[in-house]
Amino acid sequence: MKTLLYCSLLLLALSCKKAPADIVDPEHDTVLAEYPDWYTLRSPVDKEIVGVWGDRDKTLLISTGFAIFRSIDKGQHWQQVLQQSNGMFGIVQYRDTLFTMTSFINYRALTSPDKYSVDNGKNWQPYQKRGNLALDYIPSLGYNGFPVNPITASTGVSYKINQVFLDGPTATVGNFETPGFITSDGRRIDLPQLHQLQSLYLDDQQRLYIAGTDAVCGRGHSGESFSFCNSKQGRGVVYISKHPLP
């Protein structure tokens, strides 16, 4: 009996999932789980999060570029539900179906549906119907794609990732940082930490989701080396507003 018990304990210990070695211990993570205005969630792997879909209180999906992960407990645990060699820059919903999108136009809009799911992202199948204008063309934008930056709330206010160019306030090209987002009515909102932000999303309650990398600690200024605070590859983070933004 003792031998059986020891074997069972050994198997349990070996089967426990450990955090990847290139991600810091959660207890020492500089990104808090909650801020006064925001919740956060983290990628289960050391990859940035390029897209997010769903509802924090129900089902969430994130894309790390080549894999889709699903959570039903507010990002505490993740299940990988899809992986492939060509990039998946986000997930969009059209009617009652979810689609992975494999093109990212000028960091503004998603296009080119590739896989689809009819069970909230549990299972995925190849999407065979090409040339679906409802999926590939947004008349209000004047070009193909589902907008992810900027995006517009039901109030008519739009939100856009703030690109702060390092060569000065008049620069429009070159290196830049993304401290937060700006609104169409002239507000600037900075996040609690600096991240490399990738895309925006609004859920049915009009809460804002901001997908990006781990917090940036070494910013690469004046000869300083670039580095992330809690990971080697930029383990992704999503900020979720606790309430619809005004």
N, C-alpha and C positions, 0 to 999 in steps of 0.2 A: 504493500500500500504506500509506504514512504517513497519507494522508488518511482511509483507511478505519479505521486504527487510532485516529486522533484522534476520529473520529466515534463509534466504539464506546465509547471512554473517556468521551466526553461523555454518551452515552445512559446509560451505567452510572451516572455521577454523578447525573444527573437522576432516575434510577429508584430511587436509594437512599432508604430510608425515614428521615426525620429525626424526632427527637422533637418533639412539638408545642411551639410557642413558649411556651405557658403552663405548661410543666413544666420544672423545673430540670435542668441537666446531671446525669446519674447519678453522676458523680464527686463532686458536691457535695450529694448527697442525704443528708439527716439520718437517714433510715431505713436501717439497715444491712441487707444481704442475709441476715445470719445473726447470731444472738445465742446465748449459751450454751444456752438451752432452746428457742429458736424459729428457724425459717426464716421468711422473708417473701417475698412476691411482690407485684407492683404492677400496677395497671391499665394497659393500653396507651394509654388516653385519659384526659383530665382530667375524669373522672367518678368518684364514689365507687363502691365495690363493695358492693352490697346483699345478695348471696347467692353462695355457692360450693358446688360439688359435685365429687366425684371422689376422686382419689388423687394426691398430689404425685408419686409415682414412676411413674404411668401416664398417666392422662388427667385434666385439670382443666377445669372450666367455671366461669366467673364471669358474673354479671349486673351490669351497670352501670345497671339500671333500664329502659332501652329497647333494649339490645343484649346479646347473649350472645357471649362470646369463649371460644375453646378452645385449650388448650395441651397438647402431649405431651412437652415438655422442661422441666418443672418451672417453668413461667412465664417462661422466657427469651424465648420468642416466642409471639405470640397470633394466632389467625385469627378474624375475626368470622364467625360462622356463622348469626346471626339478628339482625334488627332490625325493630322495629315501633313504631307510634305509641302503643299502650297499654302500660302499665308491666308489666315482668316482675320480680317481687321475689325470685325464686329459682328453683332447679331441684331437683326431687325425683325419686327413683327408686321405682317401684312394680313389683315383680317384675323383668322384663327391659326395662322401658321407662322413659325419662326424660320428665318433663313440666315445662314452664314454668308458673309459678303467678302469677296476675295480681292476687291480693288478699293483703294482709298484715294479719291481725287483731290489733289492739292491740299491734303489734310483737312478737307472740308466736308466731304460726303462719301458714303459707302455705296458701292455698286457691285455688280457681277455676282448674283446669287449662285451658290454652289451646292449646299446641302440644305435639307429642310426637316423640320420636326413638327409633329402635330400633338405632342404630349409634353409641352413645356420644357423641351430640351433633354428629355431622358434618352431618346433614340433619334438617330439621324439617318436620312436616306439621300442618295444623289438626286439633285434637282435636274430634271431632263428638259423641262419646258423653257426654252430660250426665247429671247425677244419679248418678254412680258413687259409692256410699257409701264404698267402699274408699279412694277418693281424697279425698272431701270430709268425712269424719267420722272422728274419732279418739276412740273410746269412753273411753279413759283420761283424756282432757282434758275430756270433756263438751261439746265444741263442735267445729265444723268446723276442719280444718287439720292440716298437718304441722308439728310444733313446731320452732322455730329459736331460741327463747329463753323459758324454759330448755330444755335438752336433757339427756337422761339416758344415761349410759354403761352398758355391759353389767354393770358392777360395782354398779349401782344408785345411784351418785353422780350428782347433777345439777349442771349448770353454768349460771350465769345472768350476763348482762352486769350489771356493777355500776354503778348509777346513783347518783352522789354529788351530792345537791342542794346548790346554792350557798347556800341560806338557812339551812343548819345541819343537824345530824344528825337532828333530829326532823321535818324537812320531808319531805313526800311529793308535793308538786306544785311547779311552777315550773322554773326553769332548772337543768340538771344537767350534770355531766361523766361520762364513762365511762372511768375509768383502767384497767379490766381486767374481771375477773369474780370472782364468789363461788361457793362450792360449798355443797351441801346439808349437808355436815358441818362447816361453819363456817369455812372458809378463805377468805382474800382474796388473789388473785394479781393484781398490777399488771403491765401491759406495760411494756417499756422506754421507750416514749414515750406521750404522750396522744393519743388518736384519738377520733373520733366513731364508736363501734361500732354495727353494725347487726344482725348475726346470727351464730349459731354453727352448727357442723356437725361431726359425728364420722365419720371414714372407717371402712373395714372393720377397720383395725388399732386403732381407738379413739383415733386422734390427733385433737386438737382443732384446728379451723380457726376463726379469728375474722375476720370481714369488716367493713370500715369505711372510713373516709376516710384521707386523708393525715394526717401528724402535725400537731397544732395548736400553733402558736407564739404567736399573739396570742389570749389566752383571753377577751378582752372584759370583764375585771374592772376595776372602778373607772375607767370611762371609756376603758379601753384598747380599741382596735379589734380585732375578731376577724380572724384570718388563719391560713392554713395555711403550713406551713414550706417546702414544695417545689412548690406549685402554686397556681393561682388558684381553681379550682373544687373542690379537695379530692380530687385524683387518688387512687383507691382503693388500699388495702393489705390484704393478708390475712396474718395470723400463723398459722403451722402448728407445733404442738408437735412436737418431735423424737421424743418417745416418748409412749405413752399416759400420761395424767395419773393419779396415784394417787387 
